[in-house]
Every structure is written in C-alpha cells, then in structure tokens.
Amino acid sequence: MNKAKLRLIGIAASLSVGALALAGCGSENGNSSGSGQVDGAGKTLDVLVGANAQHGDKFTAWQAHIAEAFKKSTGADLKFETFASANDELSKIQTSVVAGQGPDVYAVGTTFVPTAFSTDAFVKLDAAQWDKVGGRDRFVPATLGISGPDSQNEVGVPFLSRPYVLAYNTELFKKAGLDKPATTWDGLLEQAKKLTSGGTYGFATGYADNYTPWKFAWAMANQTGNPLVEDNKARIEDPAVQKAYETYFGWLTKDKVVNPAASGWNDSQAAADFASGKSAMMLMTTANAKPTFDAAPIKGKYAFATMPTVPPGQAVSPSGGNPVTSIISGDDLVIAKYSEQQDLAAAYIKLVTSEDEQLYYNQQFGDLPANAAAAKKVADSSPMLAPMIESATKAKSTPFTGAWGDIQLALTNIAVQARPALAGGGVDESALKEALAKAQKDAQASLDRAAANK
C-alpha cells in the first residue's frame, strides 16, 4: 500500500462531502505498442463523470458517440459511471479507495483539483505523460492555471472551460434606454432597479443552487483584495466577505430586483426565467446556457457581457484589489494511480481533448473547448462569445490548497443556512455574522488539517 492510500485514509474521515479525494495502490502497467499506438483490444476503460441533468438525452448520445470513436481508435470499450450529487460522488470515490480499484479516469471540477492533488493519488503529468495526452501546448494557456500548484507538478488535464459571465436581454435594455451592463456592482444594481417593473425583474439567479452562490462572495471579496485564503490563514470572517453576502442577499430582500421565488431556485430555473423574458439579466452564467437560451423566446434578443470587476460600495477598483471576472472554471480529467490501464486512460483523454471532439462537444452542450485550436474556431465563428473569452483571460484560480473543497462547502453553507430567512424577507446581520464565524472556524480547521497531512 503506497503513501497516497495511507494519506487518503487519514484524510477521508475528515473530508466533507464537497471535497474530492482519491487514492489507491499504484500501478504503472502500460498498454502502448512500440509505435506509440495503444492496443486496448479486449479491455474496458472505466470513466467517472458527473451526470448532465440539463441535457440528459444529449449526454447519453455523446457517451455513445465517444465510446464508438474510442473503440475505433484503441479497440477498447468504455464504461461510464455517473454521479448526480456530491454525496454520490464521494461515496463512489471512497468505495474505490477502500477496494484499491475503480474508475481509471475521473472528471473533476477545477475548484477541486487542489484537494485531489493533495492526496498524492493521481498520475503526475511529466513531459512523457503530457505527450501521451496530446501535448501540453494543445490547451488554452488559461485553462492550465489550476492543473497543479505549478507547471512542474500538474495532475489535471483541461477538458472544458466555463468562464462566468452575465447574459442580458437586449430588447429590455433598449426599452430602458440602456446600452450595456455596468462594470461595477453598484452600477449594475442601479440598472437592475430601472429594469424591474411589473412582472419583470432586473436579475435572475438561483439562491438555492448548490454550486453558484459562493462564487459571488469569492469574486466580490477578491475584488476588494481579500483572496479568502492567505498564508494558510482563512479570511472569511472579514468585512469584505460580509459586505459581499449582504449585497448578494440584498438584491432579493432589500432591493427587490429578483423574483421572490428565486429563494428556492437553482440555476436552471433562473436560466429558464431569463429565457422566457421575465428577467433582464442572468447572473453568473456560462456558455452551456446558450443552447437553452437559443431554444427559448429569448433567442436573438440577448447578449453576454463580463461580470462587474469593481466591488460593492466602490466606483473604481480599490488599491490592492483584484479585478477578477470569474474563477478558472470547468472540468479537468485525472488518472488514478491505482489504474492498471494508464496508457489507455491517456488515450481516452487525448481523444476527448482533440480539436474535432472538443468542437463536437461544444456544438452539443455549449461549453467552451480547452483545446486551443478548437477554442479559436469557436471564438471566430461566434462573436457573441467574445465576453467569455475575455472573462477567461481575467479569471483567477481559487486558492491551491487541499482544504479548498471544505472551504467552498463552508461558503456554500452560509447561503444554505440563509434560505429560510431569504424566503421570509431578510437575513439578520447577527445571523450572518454568526454564519461567517462558523465558516471561518471550519475553513481554518481544514487548512490546519491539510497542512498536517502534507
């Protein structure tokens, strides 16, 4: 049993359901022939991916498509396992850890790569490994920003890029005498107030979404100069973070620029509201919303813009602030060390990150390619995606620490705990401060645990 498994067993008991962890008894069995071609005849590669509830039928068709292409190129079959929630995902991973076997390839969200890296359970991508997956230079440079703590210690291969932007209804903006969304949060709020009338609201966002709410607090805090983690110290119990949550909650409860029902919405419901023309802006959305918008009444009447980069209460970026538009967002692919089919796993990654397959995936789901050549073609053919390309260049990675999964969950829980109050009309300041204090304590405990397990 190797160091990775021993480390993970020590960590697994304390990891939250939001944190990803993998390990196993390592194997370096390869399947390459002398020519570099992988012979997978008679073999099956196991791949774990998140279920796509928004485009279920299309996702099933994509799995069949990629399995056929993989069979043609390697002779091997593909077996897809899916998870529908963080609990489901963690359960599948823990089972693999205990058994020392399971999926060969895992798709993980970019914000969880640091947690995964900290387990020492994934194949490290040296020059030879990068060559096997098609070469490091085939990827958009910005997507490599969270593949590892530095370029010499990388485990994640970029698969998809989802920089965050906002979408706005161009017809409603024109009727209100507005040209485009403001670049400050205060300015955007004033526009939202002007756009809120009758049954139409200025903003659409999902307060009950399990993934998005913390990103508003992260962005606004960073824009003030607070990265949330600095020198292994959590900075959540901080005025900038409190101001961020007060602003975010206030849109619904104080400013009344969000549909009251949004206290129970996820992002898919918020997107549907925007797509039907009932809200003027959809906040913190990505390219994968485009197929939904283009199949709805909003088609031809919307555009994208980068998110504001000036924090609430400020007219310009403050000294020391970081004018970020988005986290480095998307999916990375990693190979489990216990896999006895690491060359075959690399061949799968090489296939799904190829120019042709990245373009195909983009056509089906809207996600931006991580493959540089494919990304250029998408950008050249769809000028409306230019704000997403710009957002990707201004994106920043979340702190690269094995504790980030737990910290993200702590930030999420602040919004979760506030849901009843949001539905009731307001979040009490003392309750918010109490939630921030708990998040601070939990985050620091996770940082201390991560440091002790290095």
MARNU-341240 format. One line per field, with one value per residue (C-alpha): residue number from 1; residue in one letter; z, y, x. Coordinates in pm, whole numbers, plus 32768, in hexadecimal, padded with zeros to 4 digits. Last residue first. Layout:
miro <- c(NUM_...)
tormi <- c(A_...)
z <- c(Z_...)
y <- c(Y_...)
x <- c(X_...)
This chain:
miro <- c(454_453_452_451_450_449_448_447_446_445_444_443_442_441_440_439_438_437_436_435_434_433_432_431_430_429_428_427_426_425_424_423_422_421_420_419_418_417_416_415_414_413_412_411_410_409_408_407_406_405_404_403_402_401_400_399_398_397_396_395_394_393_392_391_390_389_388_387_386_385_384_383_382_381_380_379_378_377_376_375_374_373_372_371_370_369_368_367_366_365_364_363_362_361_360_359_358_357_356_355_354_353_352_351_350_349_348_347_346_345_344_343_342_341_340_339_338_337_336_335_334_333_332_331_330_329_328_327_326_325_324_323_322_321_320_319_318_317_316_315_314_313_312_311_310_309_308_307_306_305_304_303_302_301_300_299_298_297_296_295_294_293_292_291_290_289_288_287_286_285_284_283_282_281_280_279_278_277_276_275_274_273_272_271_270_269_268_267_266_265_264_263_262_261_260_259_258_257_256_255_254_253_252_251_250_249_248_247_246_245_244_243_242_241_240_239_238_237_236_235_234_233_232_231_230_229_228_227_226_225_224_223_222_221_220_219_218_217_216_215_214_213_212_211_210_209_208_207_206_205_204_203_202_201_200_199_198_197_196_195_194_193_192_191_190_189_188_187_186_185_184_183_182_181_180_179_178_177_176_175_174_173_172_171_170_169_168_167_166_165_164_163_162_161_160_159_158_157_156_155_154_153_152_151_150_149_148_147_146_145_144_143_142_141_140_139_138_137_136_135_134_133_132_131_130_129_128_127_126_125_124_123_122_121_120_119_118_117_116_115_114_113_112_111_110_109_108_107_106_105_104_103_102_101_100_99_98_97_96_95_94_93_92_91_90_89_88_87_86_85_84_83_82_81_80_79_78_77_76_75_74_73_72_71_70_69_68_67_66_65_64_63_62_61_60_59_58_57_56_55_54_53_52_51_50_49_48_47_46_45_44_43_42_41_40_39_38_37_36_35_34_33_32_31_30_29_28_27_26_25_24_23_22_21_20_19_18_17_16_15_14_13_12_11_10_9_8_7_6_5_4_3_2_1)
tormi <- c(K_N_A_A_A_R_D_L_S_A_Q_A_D_K_Q_A_K_A_L_A_E_K_L_A_S_E_D_V_G_G_G_A_L_A_P_R_A_Q_V_A_I_N_T_L_A_L_Q_I_D_G_W_A_G_T_F_P_T_S_K_A_K_T_A_S_E_I_M_P_A_L_M_P_S_S_D_A_V_K_K_A_A_A_A_N_A_P_L_D_G_F_Q_Q_N_Y_Y_L_Q_E_D_E_S_T_V_L_K_I_Y_A_A_A_L_D_Q_Q_E_S_Y_K_A_I_V_L_D_D_G_S_I_I_S_T_V_P_N_G_G_S_P_S_V_A_Q_G_P_P_V_T_P_M_T_A_F_A_Y_K_G_K_I_P_A_A_D_F_T_P_K_A_N_A_T_T_M_L_M_M_A_S_K_G_S_A_F_D_A_A_A_Q_S_D_N_W_G_S_A_A_P_N_V_V_K_D_K_T_L_W_G_F_Y_T_E_Y_A_K_Q_V_A_P_D_E_I_R_A_K_N_D_E_V_L_P_N_G_T_Q_N_A_M_A_W_A_F_K_W_P_T_Y_N_D_A_Y_G_T_A_F_G_Y_T_G_G_S_T_L_K_K_A_Q_E_L_L_G_D_W_T_T_A_P_K_D_L_G_A_K_K_F_L_E_T_N_Y_A_L_V_Y_P_R_S_L_F_P_V_G_V_E_N_Q_S_D_P_G_S_I_G_L_T_A_P_V_F_R_D_R_G_G_V_K_D_W_Q_A_A_D_L_K_V_F_A_D_T_S_F_A_T_P_V_F_T_T_G_V_A_Y_V_D_P_G_Q_G_A_V_V_S_T_Q_I_K_S_L_E_D_N_A_S_A_F_T_E_F_K_L_D_A_G_T_S_K_K_F_A_E_A_I_H_A_Q_W_A_T_F_K_D_G_H_Q_A_N_A_G_V_L_V_D_L_T_K_G_A_G_D_V_Q_G_S_G_S_S_N_G_N_E_S_G_C_G_A_L_A_L_A_G_V_S_L_S_A_A_I_G_I_L_R_L_K_A_K_N_M)
z <- c(817F_826B_837C_8284_8201_8363_83B9_827D_82D0_8431_83A3_82BB_83D0_84BA_83AC_8337_849E_84C3_8375_83E3_852A_846E_8387_84AE_8552_8411_83F2_8298_81FE_816E_81E0_80AD_80EA_825A_8205_8108_81EB_8265_80FE_80A7_81C4_8175_8021_80C0_81A6_807D_7FC0_80F0_8104_7F99_7FC1_80D2_7FE6_7F90_7E4A_7E96_7D8C_7C38_7B99_7A5E_7997_7859_787C_789B_774F_76A4_7745_76D3_756D_7566_7498_7386_7336_7216_7276_73E7_7398_72A5_73A2_74B4_73CF_738C_74FE_7584_76C7_75FE_7676_76F7_760F_7644_74F3_7412_751C_753E_73C6_73C4_74DE_7424_72E7_7395_746F_75E5_75E3_7520_75E1_7727_76AF_763E_7794_7837_774F_77B9_7926_790F_7A57_7B13_7C7C_7C31_7BC4_7A88_7A8F_79A7_79E7_79D7_79C1_7A7D_7AB9_7BA4_7AFE_7AAF_7B88_7BC7_7CE5_7DEB_7E86_7E50_7E18_7CC2_7C6C_7CDA_7E1C_7F07_7E71_7DC8_7C6F_7B75_7AF7_7A36_78C9_77CB_7704_760F_75F3_7505_73EE_74B7_75ED_7592_75DB_7525_74FC_766F_76D2_75D3_7656_77C4_7793_774A_78B5_79AC_7ADC_7ABF_79D3_797C_7911_79B6_7940_77D6_77CA_77B2_78EE_79B5_791E_7981_7AE8_7AEC_7A6D_7B6D_7C95_7D1C_7E7D_7EDF_7D6F_7DB7_7E2C_7CC4_7CD6_7CD2_7E26_7EA9_8011_800F_7EBC_7E59_7FCA_7FE2_7EEB_7F7E_80E5_8079_7FDB_80FA_81F0_8117_810B_8283_82D4_837F_8241_8245_8275_82C0_8201_8195_80FD_80C7_807C_7F60_8001_7F23_7EF9_7DAB_7E50_7F48_7E34_7D66_7E86_7F11_7DBB_7D89_7ED1_7E3A_7D08_7D5D_7E24_7D8C_7E89_7E4A_7CD3_7C0E_7B30_7B4A_7ADC_7B0F_7A2C_7AB4_7AD9_7ABB_7B12_79FE_7AAD_7BEF_7B2D_7A93_7BED_7C5C_7B37_7B94_7CFA_7C85_7B9D_7A2B_79C0_78CD_776C_76B5_779A_7734_77F0_76AB_7627_775A_7743_75D7_7619_7728_77E9_782B_7936_792B_79CF_7928_78D8_783A_77ED_77F1_7892_78FE_7A77_7B28_7B1B_7BE5_7B0A_7A80_7BDC_7CEC_7BFA_7AD5_7B5A_7A61_7943_78BD_788C_7798_76A7_7671_7557_75EF_7703_7606_757E_76B0_7688_7655_77A1_7848_77B6_781B_7983_79DF_7B3C_7B4E_7C5F_7DCB_7E73_7F4A_7F31_7DBA_7DE7_7ED4_7DE9_7CBE_7D70_7CE6_7B86_7B94_7B7F_7A66_7ADC_7A0A_7A67_7B2C_7C42_7CFC_7E45_7EF1_800C_7F24_7E19_7F18_7F92_7E2F_7DEE_7F3A_7EFA_7DAB_7E34_7F50_7E61_7D84_7C49_7C0E_7ACB_7A66_78FC_7876_7738_7656_75C7_745F_747C_7368_72FA_745B_74CD_73B1_7403_7577_7521_7460_7560_7676_75A0_756C_76E3_7711_760C_76BE_7810_77AB_78EE_79CF_7954_7A39_7ABC_7A2F_7A99_7983_7981_785D_77DB_7740_763A_753A_75DC_7507_7533_740B_7474_7361_745B_74D7_75FA_7707_7840_799C_7A8C_7BBD_7CFE_7E2C_7E4E_7E83_7E40_7EF8_7E91_7F8D_7F94_8065_8175_81AF_8314_82F7_81A0_820E_82C9_81CA_80C0_8149_816B_800B_7F7A_803A_7F95_8000)
y <- c(86B6_8630_8734_8853_87C5_879F_8907_8986_88B7_8945_8AA2_8A70_89E6_8B08_8C10_8B6D_8B73_8CE3_8D35_8C87_8D4A_8E90_8E3B_8DEE_8F39_8FF5_8F58_8ED1_8F56_8F14_8DC0_8D08_8D9D_8D42_8BD7_8BD2_8C6A_8B20_8AB1_8BFC_8BDD_8A6A_8ABA_8B75_8A4C_895F_8A2B_8A20_88A5_8876_897A_88BD_8814_896D_8A28_8B5A_8B88_8BD1_8D25_8D86_8EBB_8E01_8D1C_8E4B_8ED1_8D86_8D8B_8EF0_8E85_8D7B_8E5C_8E58_8CEB_8C5A_8CEE_8C97_8B31_8B09_8B99_8AB1_8984_89DE_8A20_88DF_8940_895F_8A40_8996_89C0_8864_87B7_889F_88CA_8751_872E_8843_8797_864E_86E1_879F_867C_8691_8564_848F_84E5_84A9_8350_8301_836B_8276_8165_81B8_81B0_8061_7FBB_80D5_80FC_824F_82D8_83AC_850E_85D3_8740_87EF_8960_8AA2_8B7E_8C61_8D87_8EFA_8F58_90C2_9071_9182_9208_9370_9377_9337_945E_94D8_940B_93A3_9249_91CF_923D_9120_9100_8FBE_8FAD_8FD9_8EEC_8F41_8F0B_8F3F_8E49_8D2A_8DAB_8CEC_8BA1_8A9F_8B90_8BDE_8A70_8A2B_8B60_8AF7_8A22_8B5F_8BC7_8C81_8D51_8E42_8E29_8F87_9024_8F34_8EAB_8E81_8D07_8CC1_8D8F_8CBD_8B7B_8BE3_8C21_8AC9_8A28_8AEF_8A60_8B13_8B18_8C7E_8CCC_8CCE_8E37_8E9A_8F68_90E4_9111_91F0_917C_9006_8F82_9069_9081_8F17_8F58_90AB_902B_8EFC_8FD8_90D3_8FB6_8F3B_9097_90C8_8F87_8E40_8D88_8DC9_8C69_8C50_8B70_8C9F_8D3A_8C99_8D64_8E1E_8F71_9093_9145_9098_8F50_8F7D_8FCE_8EA0_8DA4_8E24_8E04_8CAC_8C2F_8C41_8B65_89F2_896B_8A52_8AC8_8C3A_8C06_8D46_8E23_8F9B_90CF_9047_9045_900E_917E_923C_91EF_9273_93BC_9302_9213_9339_93C8_9271_925E_93AF_9340_91FD_92BE_9277_92DE_920B_9290_93AC_9409_94DE_93FF_9386_933A_926E_91AC_9159_90F8_8FFD_8FC3_8E9B_8EA6_8E0A_8CE5_8C2B_8AC3_8A10_889D_877E_8809_86F7_86F6_865E_876E_879A_8836_8942_89BA_896F_8887_8888_89D1_8ACD_89D6_8A5C_8BB3_8B26_8AA0_893A_8890_8903_87FF_86E7_85EB_851B_8438_8562_85F3_84AA_84AC_8616_85D6_85CB_853A_8410_8447_83D6_84CC_852E_86A1_869E_863F_875F_884D_87C4_8806_8964_88E3_87F1_8688_8588_8440_8340_81D9_81A4_80A3_7FDD_7FEB_7F67_8066_8185_811C_8116_826C_82F4_826A_82F2_8446_8461_8401_84FB_860C_85CB_8517_8433_837B_8242_8219_80D4_80F4_7FD6_7FA4_7F72_80AC_819E_80FE_80A2_8205_8297_81B1_8203_8376_8364_828B_837B_84A1_8400_83D7_8542_85B4_84FA_858F_86FB_87B6_8687_864A_853A_8575_8497_8359_829F_8127_80A8_7F4D_7E61_7D4E_7E0F_7F42_7F61_80C1_8145_81CA_810A_8019_7FBC_8071_7FC0_802D_7F97_80A6_803E_80F6_8076_8167_82CC_83C8_84EC_85ED_86E3_8750_8629_86A4_8603_859A_8421_8429_84DB_83C2_82C2_83B0_83C7_824E_8225_8324_829C_814A_8000)
x <- c(808F_7F84_7FBE_7F99_7E50_7DCD_7E2B_7D80_7C4B_7C3E_7C65_7B3E_7A60_7AAE_7A7F_793A_78BE_7918_7873_7733_7730_7767_7645_7563_75C4_7576_741B_73CD_728B_7133_70BB_713C_7292_7278_722B_734A_7454_74E0_751C_75C2_76BC_76DA_776F_7891_78D5_78BB_79BD_7AA0_7A79_7ADC_7BF0_7CA8_7D9C_7E19_7E3E_7D6C_7C5C_7CE9_7CBB_7C03_7C5F_7CC2_7B93_7AB1_7B30_7AE6_7990_7954_79AE_789C_77B7_78BF_786C_7935_7A86_7A5C_79F8_7B19_7C0C_7B8F_7BBA_7D26_7D69_7CCA_7C1A_7ADA_79BF_7886_775A_76CB_76AB_7772_787E_789F_78D3_79D7_7A93_7A7D_7B13_7C2C_7C97_7C4F_7B64_7C5D_7D99_7CDE_7C75_7DD8_7E5A_7D6A_7DEA_7F4D_7EE2_7E36_7E9E_7DF5_7E63_7EFC_7DAB_7DB4_7D2C_7C49_7BFB_7AAA_7A54_7A8B_7BB6_7AF2_7A4D_7A60_7B88_7BEC_7CE0_7CE2_7E21_7DBA_7C44_7BA5_7ACA_7972_7972_785A_783E_797D_79F9_7A28_78C3_7878_78D9_77C4_76E7_75D2_745E_733D_738D_72FD_724A_710D_71BF_7295_73B9_73B6_73CF_74E2_759D_7595_76CD_778F_7786_76A9_76FC_75D7_74AE_7438_72EF_71FC_70AE_711D_70DF_7254_7291_7199_7223_7383_730F_726D_73AD_7474_73B7_728B_71FC_7252_7210_7099_70BB_7116_7253_7271_71CB_72E4_72BF_7270_72DD_73FA_744C_74BF_75D9_7635_762E_76FB_7806_7808_7847_7966_7A01_79D0_7A90_7A3D_7A9E_7C13_7C9E_7E11_7F01_7FCD_7E93_7D42_7C07_7CBD_7C65_7CD0_7B81_7B44_7BA2_7A87_798C_79F2_79F4_78A9_7804_78A1_780B_76AD_76F8_771B_75F7_74F2_73F1_7430_740E_7442_736C_739E_72DB_717D_704E_6EEE_6EA4_6FEA_7153_7234_7282_72D3_73B4_746D_74AE_7528_7619_76A9_76E5_7786_786E_78A3_7745_767B_7645_7596_7477_734E_7259_71BE_731B_7376_7230_7275_73E1_7385_74C6_75AB_76B6_780E_78C0_79DB_7978_7A9F_7A97_7B90_7CCC_7DC1_7DED_7F1B_8022_8160_826B_8184_8129_8028_7F75_7E83_7DF7_7E7B_7E7F_7D35_7DD5_7ED5_7DCB_7E3B_7EFB_8046_8037_8056_7F5D_7F06_8035_811D_80AB_8104_8262_829E_8230_80C2_80A4_7FBB_7EBD_7EB5_7F9F_7E71_7EC4_7E8E_7D1F_7CE2_7D94_7CCD_7B83_7B4B_7B88_7A63_7AC9_7AA5_7B3D_7BF7_7C4C_7B0D_7B1E_7C26_7CE1_7BA9_7BAB_7C02_7B09_79EF_7A5A_7A44_78E8_7868_7907_7858_7705_7721_7797_766B_75FC_7724_7767_7821_7880_7912_79DA_7A47_7BA1_7C13_7CE7_7C7C_7B34_7AC9_7B11_7A41_791D_7935_7942_77FB_774A_77AC_773D_75E6_75BC_7620_7526_7410_746B_74A1_7456_7488_75EA_766F_77CE_78DE_7994_7A4B_7A95_7B66_7B12_7C0F_7BF0_7CB9_7D51_7E88_7F0E_7FD7_812D_81DD_8279_8122_8089_7FC0_8074_8074_80E7_8022_7FE2_7F26_7E09_7DA2_7C95_7BFF_7AFE_7A75_7908_7895_797E_7AD1_7B1F_7B0B_7BA8_7CE6_7D94_7D21_7D9D_7EFD_7F21_7E9E_7F8E_80BA_809B_8000)
